[in-house]
Amino acid sequence: MPTVGTKPAAKAIPSIRPRGLILAVGKPRGPRKKRKSLPKTLPSSSSPTTKDWSSHVHLSCSFSLVPKRIEILLVESNPTDTLLTIEAFKAAGLTSGLRSVTDGEDALMYVHRQGRYANVQIPDVVFLDLSQPRMSGLEVLKAIKSTPELMHIPIVVAAGSDDPDFVRAVYALNGNCFIRKPTDLVQFRRFVETCFEFWSSVVTLSPRASNAATGQS
């Protein structure tokens, strides 16, 4: 029983915070986003990811495709195709170093530097049309690839048809590639530009031999 003249001790009221009560003054904030943790170590240059490689290769190709000056021999018997091919090479950036002959016999005289071709430079690449009037394109290909001092020359064989027998014969004779010539003029021009870009910018061709090494004065 409480003593007279004294107030009873007040009961302690527990501190209860209602759920959802915002104690901080200011604009309510939404749920906190989980921060993405950074990797402890960055990928090293020696072990790039697939994405890194693809972007690296793309950038490397974009900045390194600078055409080199090369000598090209075009072996084409069709005057219209010859003119179109020459114009396409010029459009692709080949302003000099392009020579043309009209049949297989002249082509062999050219690469051997015989007769009226005694003072020419051995081509870095030969573009050979498979259809030739006197000596067939396959015979020209075989003759060049079976000559030790000439077998290093890349030979691009083109034809209007991609008959499997022709394709197999070209590769059996060590032709470097077989390409079916497009019939559309726009595609034909792109075909020549792509070939020129590949052989002048992407690959490293065999160094040219000296005159003494080829038996010429």
C-alpha positions in Angstrom: 0.0 0.0 0.0 1.5 3.4 -0.9 2.6 5.8 1.7 0.3 8.8 2.3 1.4 12.0 0.6 3.5 10.3 -2.0 2.7 9.5 -5.6 3.0 6.0 -6.8 6.0 5.4 -9.1 5.2 5.6 -12.8 5.5 2.4 -14.7 8.3 2.5 -17.4 6.7 2.5 -20.8 8.7 0.3 -23.3 10.0 2.1 -26.4 8.1 0.6 -29.3 8.9 1.8 -32.9 6.1 1.0 -35.3 7.2 -0.9 -38.4 7.8 1.4 -41.4 8.3 4.5 -39.2 10.9 6.8 -40.9 13.1 8.3 -38.2 15.3 10.3 -40.5 14.0 13.7 -41.5 13.8 14.2 -45.3 12.6 12.5 -48.4 11.9 8.8 -47.9 14.3 6.5 -49.7 13.4 3.4 -51.5 15.0 0.0 -51.0 18.8 0.1 -51.3 20.2 -1.3 -54.4 22.8 -4.0 -54.0 26.2 -2.7 -55.2 28.1 -4.8 -57.7 31.4 -5.8 -56.2 34.4 -5.2 -58.4 36.7 -8.1 -59.2 39.7 -8.4 -57.0 42.0 -8.6 -59.9 41.5 -7.3 -63.4 42.0 -9.7 -66.4 45.6 -9.7 -67.4 46.7 -8.9 -70.9 48.1 -12.4 -71.2 44.6 -14.0 -70.7 41.9 -11.8 -72.2 38.4 -12.9 -72.4 36.7 -13.8 -75.7 35.1 -10.3 -75.8 38.5 -8.7 -75.2 40.0 -10.7 -78.0 37.3 -9.9 -80.5 37.5 -6.1 -79.8 41.3 -6.3 -79.9 41.4 -8.1 -83.2 38.8 -5.7 -84.7 40.8 -2.6 -83.6 44.1 -4.2 -84.8 42.7 -4.9 -88.2 41.1 -1.5 -88.5 44.4 0.2 -88.0 46.8 -2.2 -89.7 45.2 -2.8 -93.1 47.5 -0.5 -95.0 48.0 -1.8 -98.6 51.6 -2.6 -99.7 52.8 -2.1 -103.2 52.6 -5.4 -105.0 52.9 -6.6 -108.6 49.9 -8.4 -109.9 49.7 -10.4 -113.2 46.2 -10.8 -114.6 45.7 -13.7 -117.0 42.3 -13.0 -118.7 41.3 -13.8 -122.2 38.0 -12.0 -122.2 38.5 -8.2 -123.1 35.4 -7.1 -121.2 36.4 -9.0 -118.0 39.9 -7.6 -118.3 38.7 -4.0 -118.5 36.3 -4.5 -115.6 39.0 -6.2 -113.5 41.5 -3.5 -114.1 39.0 -0.7 -113.2 38.1 -2.6 -110.1 41.7 -2.9 -109.0 42.2 0.8 -109.6 39.1 1.6 -107.5 40.5 -0.6 -104.7 43.7 1.5 -104.6 46.1 -0.3 -107.0 47.4 2.5 -109.1 50.5 0.8 -110.4 51.9 -2.7 -110.6 49.1 -4.3 -112.5 49.9 -6.2 -115.7 47.7 -8.3 -117.9 48.2 -11.0 -120.6 45.5 -12.6 -122.7 46.5 -16.3 -122.7 48.3 -19.0 -120.9 51.4 -19.1 -123.1 52.0 -15.4 -122.6 51.5 -15.9 -118.9 54.3 -18.5 -118.8 56.6 -16.3 -120.9 55.9 -13.4 -118.5 56.7 -15.3 -115.2 59.8 -16.8 -116.8 60.7 -13.3 -118.2 61.3 -14.5 -121.7 61.0 -12.7 -125.1 59.3 -9.4 -124.8 58.9 -9.9 -121.1 62.6 -10.2 -120.4 62.7 -7.0 -118.3 59.5 -7.3 -116.3 59.3 -8.0 -112.6 58.2 -11.4 -111.4 54.6 -10.9 -110.0 53.8 -11.2 -106.4 50.4 -12.6 -107.1 48.8 -14.1 -110.2 45.0 -13.8 -110.9 44.3 -16.6 -113.3 41.0 -17.0 -115.2 40.5 -20.7 -115.6 39.1 -20.4 -119.2 42.0 -19.8 -121.6 42.0 -20.2 -125.4 45.2 -22.1 -126.2 46.7 -23.4 -123.0 44.2 -24.1 -120.3 44.2 -22.4 -116.9 45.0 -25.7 -115.2 48.0 -26.2 -117.4 49.3 -22.7 -116.6 48.7 -23.4 -112.9 50.6 -26.8 -113.1 53.5 -25.2 -115.0 54.0 -22.4 -112.5 53.6 -24.5 -109.3 56.0 -27.2 -110.6 58.8 -24.7 -111.2 60.9 -24.3 -108.0 61.7 -20.6 -108.5 58.1 -19.7 -109.2 56.1 -22.1 -107.0 56.0 -19.5 -104.2 53.8 -17.1 -106.2 50.2 -17.2 -104.9 47.8 -18.0 -107.7 44.1 -17.0 -107.4 42.0 -19.0 -109.8 38.7 -17.5 -110.9 36.0 -19.1 -113.0 32.4 -18.5 -113.9 31.4 -21.9 -112.5 32.3 -23.6 -109.2 32.1 -27.1 -110.7 33.4 -29.5 -108.0 35.8 -31.2 -110.5 37.4 -27.9 -111.4 37.7 -26.9 -107.7 39.3 -30.1 -106.8 41.7 -29.9 -109.7 42.8 -26.4 -108.8 43.7 -27.4 -105.2 45.3 -30.6 -106.3 47.7 -28.5 -108.4 48.4 -26.3 -105.3 46.3 -23.4 -106.4 46.1 -21.0 -103.5 42.4 -20.4 -103.8 39.4 -20.9 -106.1 36.8 -18.1 -106.5 33.7 -18.1 -108.5 33.4 -14.8 -110.4 30.2 -12.9 -109.6 28.0 -12.0 -112.5 26.7 -8.8 -110.9 28.9 -5.8 -111.6 28.7 -4.5 -108.0 29.6 -7.9 -106.6 32.3 -8.3 -109.1 33.9 -5.0 -108.0 33.6 -6.0 -104.4 35.2 -9.4 -105.2 38.3 -7.7 -106.7 38.5 -5.2 -103.9 38.4 -8.0 -101.3 41.1 -10.0 -103.1 43.4 -7.0 -103.4 42.9 -6.1 -99.7 43.7 -9.6 -98.6 46.9 -10.1 -100.7 48.2 -6.5 -100.2 47.3 -5.9 -96.6 46.6 -9.1 -94.7 49.2 -11.7 -95.7 52.9 -11.5 -95.8 54.1 -12.4 -99.3 57.4 -14.2 -100.1 60.3 -11.7 -100.5 61.2 -11.0 -104.1 64.2 -12.8 -105.4 67.1 -10.9 -106.9 67.8 -11.0 -110.6 70.9 -13.2 -110.0 68.8 -15.7 -108.1 66.4 -16.0 -111.0 69.1 -16.3 -113.6 68.4 -12.9 -115.2 70.9 -10.2 -115.8 
